[in-house]
Amino acid sequence: MWVSPSPALLLLFMGVLRHGGASGLLELSLGKFRNVLLNQTNPVEAVIRNIASNVTVVIFQVHAQQSDVVISFDKTPSVNSSGVGVDRGLVSVLRPEQTVCTWYLRALAAGQVLSTAISIPYTERDPIPGGCNLEFDLEVDPNIYLDYTLVDIHIKFAPANLGYTRGASPPSCDSGTGQSSRWRLRYDVYQYFLPESDLAEMALMSHIRKMSGVHSIKANGIKMLTLTADDKTNVYFSSLPGQGVIYNVIVWDPLWNTSAAYIPVHTYACSFTDLVDNCSSLSKLSTKVFFTAFAVLGLFTCFFGHRFWKTDLFFMGFIVAAFVFFVFITRVTGLSYDARLILTAVAGIIGGLLLVVSWWRFGSVLLSMFVIGLVLGFLFSSTLFFTPLGDYRVFRDDVVFWVTFTCVALMIPVLFVGCPRILNILASGIVGSYTVVLAIACYVYTSLAYITLDLLRRVLNNYFSRAYTNVPFQRNDFIVLSVWAMLALSGVTVQLRRERSEVPFPPHPYLTWKRERERRSTNVLDPSHHIPPLRERIHSKLLHIKEFFQKDQPAGERTPLLL
């Protein structure tokens, strides 16, 4: 079946033909973006003419959304003179009197690939990104290399070198560590989020332009950290599947106060081509069923948790048992995700029932409220570290993080130890309404789900502490946050008004049952005192059942004759 191309692709294709697409020639201007359609068979020759004499270096880069492209200095690419990827660039160090630069572009696989290209000039005082490369194939490599998993994103790049004039030899990368060497350079790492749930190619092409030049990066990106020459040039971030993110690095020379940008790199932390769990459908069916059912129970608890005390206990016990069991089974077994989720649901049900039974048998309000307060404290502490506070370098240390996290979580039950009813109503309202947020996250992207998900990642992965956990906060998040706040406030208000004239907690169920049994056994006037014991009642029922199956006696005289 033939599918008509989008208007954007038609206009783009017409633009390529108008500017030499038939002959594979693409005329560029310094600092100007040009969209171009690439294919595998016909390389496109990109040319820049009339380069000014004060320009010493030109960084040429090309970007595509999901299909790899090949960029090279020659028509026949070689390992040391080309790059392959969705975000790739080359550095052209200009010779004296050189005014023209040429590069070659083509798609790596069959089919047309929409891409955008730009060339950025730098002068002799500007640092050269990747100028001291010792790890990758290119002699001067301005590229940022990105790898991702479902947990984290790893970017790495080659160190930069100092700028120099045309025709001169490049400064030595290892001649010393003083202020006259490349060791004075600083690296600022920036992050930029694409609009949530926007997977369109043209959206990426328009936004990646904001992360290519030094000034536009500073104006639009979020500065995450600064590296010195003593630091390793690799950084980790938390993975956000389905959310487009662009990363770039600005290298700064403090002596001349000049800067240069590396090649921006983007990721969605998911696959566009997988049939299952691709970028358009990230949540599994089992996840949707689990969290939807969980949200129904949470919504009921939000408004009626204190009135239906046993249901509230079951809900809180379910959370604690399910979390602990999921962490345990994930660390010690290799079961599939669906199997782990089913077993987690079963464990949560058992944990909820155990908490209800423990209340029925022992009736300890203090123990029950400690569990409930711990759940609320857990959510409060997770929310605290979800803020920029969680990215402070001091919390990279696991000991510092977990001690601080535990102290914050325990602070909640300690603060409310004198007013357990208020604590229970707050916990049921806030925690119960947050389950709705988790259910929404199964269908629509929202960063609020990472309040607890990032904590789960840190528990399950030993190296997640090195990742920066910054997330976007856009339109979806404002809407979901409003829903969460409205539900929590409504649930707490309704329960406080309804329970203000009631007893704080129901009486001890086991003691109540024992007192009732003793009352019936001693009070002769109580009709329940004359109820036969359980054994006799069961025996009587069995006799009735036995008589039901007996055959009727034949009609006639049934009594013996009197003698």
Secondary structure as GFF3:
##gff-version 3
##sequence-region A 1 563
A	DSSP	alpha_helix	7	18	.	.	.	ID=ss1
A	DSSP	three_ten_helix	21	23	.	.	.	ID=ss2
A	DSSP	beta_strand	25	28	.	.	.	ID=ss3
A	DSSP	beta_strand	34	38	.	.	.	ID=ss4
A	DSSP	beta_strand	44	48	.	.	.	ID=ss5
A	DSSP	beta_strand	57	64	.	.	.	ID=ss6
A	DSSP	beta_strand	69	72	.	.	.	ID=ss7
A	DSSP	three_ten_helix	79	81	.	.	.	ID=ss8
A	DSSP	beta_strand	82	85	.	.	.	ID=ss9
A	DSSP	beta_strand	87	93	.	.	.	ID=ss10
A	DSSP	beta_strand	101	107	.	.	.	ID=ss11
A	DSSP	beta_strand	113	122	.	.	.	ID=ss12
A	DSSP	beta_strand	144	148	.	.	.	ID=ss13
A	DSSP	beta_strand	152	157	.	.	.	ID=ss14
A	DSSP	three_ten_helix	182	184	.	.	.	ID=ss15
A	DSSP	beta_strand	186	193	.	.	.	ID=ss16
A	DSSP	alpha_helix	201	208	.	.	.	ID=ss17
A	DSSP	three_ten_helix	209	211	.	.	.	ID=ss18
A	DSSP	alpha_helix	214	220	.	.	.	ID=ss19
A	DSSP	beta_strand	222	228	.	.	.	ID=ss20
A	DSSP	beta_strand	234	238	.	.	.	ID=ss21
A	DSSP	beta_strand	245	253	.	.	.	ID=ss22
A	DSSP	beta_strand	258	261	.	.	.	ID=ss23
A	DSSP	beta_strand	265	267	.	.	.	ID=ss24
A	DSSP	alpha_helix	285	304	.	.	.	ID=ss25
A	DSSP	alpha_helix	309	332	.	.	.	ID=ss26
A	DSSP	alpha_helix	337	362	.	.	.	ID=ss27
A	DSSP	alpha_helix	365	386	.	.	.	ID=ss28
A	DSSP	three_ten_helix	388	391	.	.	.	ID=ss29
A	DSSP	three_ten_helix	393	396	.	.	.	ID=ss30
A	DSSP	alpha_helix	398	415	.	.	.	ID=ss31
A	DSSP	alpha_helix	420	441	.	.	.	ID=ss32
A	DSSP	three_ten_helix	447	449	.	.	.	ID=ss33
A	DSSP	alpha_helix	450	460	.	.	.	ID=ss34
A	DSSP	three_ten_helix	464	466	.	.	.	ID=ss35
A	DSSP	beta_strand	467	468	.	.	.	ID=ss36
A	DSSP	alpha_helix	475	499	.	.	.	ID=ss37
A	DSSP	alpha_helix	509	522	.	.	.	ID=ss38
A	DSSP	three_ten_helix	527	530	.	.	.	ID=ss39
A	DSSP	alpha_helix	534	549	.	.	.	ID=ss40
###
